[in-house]
Amino acid sequence: MNAKSSQRNLGRRGIALLAALIFIVLFSAFSIGVLSLSTANVQTASNHHTSNLARSSAESGLEYVRYWFSGVSLPGTIAAEQRFVFFADELESILQDYDIPYENLVEDQLFRIGTAESPILLQAGPERSFYAEIRPLGTERIRVWICGRAGEFERTIRADFAYGTRRHSVFDFGVATKGPLGLWGNIQIEGVNISVESDVYIESENQNNALTIVGNSQIAGDVKIVNSNAVVTLQGGKAGIGGETGQAAIDHHVQTGVPATEFPYPNTDYFEQYVDGITITSANKSSYSSNTTLENVRIAANTNPAFSGNVTLKGVVFIEYPNQVVFTGNTDVIGIIIGDGDLNDHSGTSKIEFRGNVSSRSVSELPEEQFGDLTRETGTFLMAPGFAVSFGGSFDTLNGCIAANGVTFYGNAGGVIGGSVINYSPTLMTLTGNADLYFNRTGITSLPAGFFPEIVIHYDSSSYLEIP
């Protein structure tokens, strides 16, 4: 090889080395760029993930709030402008049960669940948490802001809740009782028009023996029981439910573990506006014991009167608590009987007893020029929280619902009931003897007079909004 060829080869090798170095630098720069881009993408993805966790924390907080709100109920008699005050008190009690931190600042129209400094943890450690602020939105709605956290990220959502009432009440049944029910003898519970009018609702949450039917007694409708461990006992060849007997009656016509339904609040004070007649006391009760007509009358507490002869009751009979009132003769009622007692008294000490025959007509049959607005207070025959009520004689029709803390039918008591029988007491409700109860609830579309539904809180899903 000559000198010139050797020089040309050396030059080529120098150019190849330079090109290799250039490619190495380019690929290194590209690799660094790709690494930087990948690192940024990973960080961005991590930020998006954490941000989504923050939003998820807010949504989890909303579910917690919905659950806590579901336990709030307010008496239907509360004025609209006072709802938030009562709501805050009810919510406070619920949060105390779960040991949840809160601030009740109703004077500032504000309620807080947790705070920015002390949020509600959703898992161990500080990674996910939330806090909420609640304010009234007028008198019909509540607005909630929920801030969710994950790491250093926060996301806020807003949702509204509306005051409303439950969809169903105990007036959807012929008989509804908080305690167990027992039928002994030849008891027939039937619907006048269709069997569903005689449906039965039982809570019996503290007693598993929820329903006992002995002898020839039957319930024409179906039975719904709240207690999931409820026991139903049928004894006797004809003891039945829904037209069937034996185990088939239980299998086909009894449901257990059903959701609890509403017992509307009986507002006895509502009827005091109509009580403008005489007041019966211990001093004058003997003057009205028989063959008398009473109009919009008040029976003073501890009077304990006994009406032994024919008695006609018109308008409102307002019985103060405590009292024991007994009707042993024929009683004709064109009005509403009110026992102004304690809804939480299940002792049976205060009583209203009908030992004789009873006839009943609606207040709408009273002359409007004399009784005024009372003639429009229909649907209720007897409302007596804190009183045990019993019927021992027959009746043609009781024109309206019967509601008390303990209800008993015995002997030959029976007839048509133009409404429902409601027992607010958790103690056993009994029907014995030869009582035949025929329920006529057709055409009833509103609550009976004097009953107010509970106010509950409904979530408005259309109000959901993510706050930027």
Secondary structure, DSSP 8 states (H G I E B T S, - for coil): --HHHHHHHHHHHHHHHHHHHHHHHHHHHHHHHHHHHHHHHHHHHHHHHHHHHHHHHHHHHHHHHHHHHHT-EE-TTS-GGGHHHHHHHHHHHHHHHTT--EEEEGGGTEEEES-SSS-EESSSSSSEEEEEEEEEETTTEEEEEEEEEETTEEEEEEEEEEEE--S-BGGGSSEEESS-EEEEES-EEEESS-GGGG-EEE--TT-SEEEEEEET-EESS-EEES-TT-EEEEESTT-EETTEEHHHHHHHHEEES----B--EE-GGGGGGG--S-EE-TTTGGGGSSSEEEEEEEE-TT---EE-S-EEEEEEEEEESS-EEEE-S-EEEEEEEEEE--TT--S--SEEEE-S-EEEE-GGGS-HHHHGGGGG--SEEEEETT-EEEE-SEEEEE-SEEEESSEEE-TT-EEEESS-EEE--SS-EEEEES-EEEE--TT--S--TTEE--EEEEEEEEEEEEE-
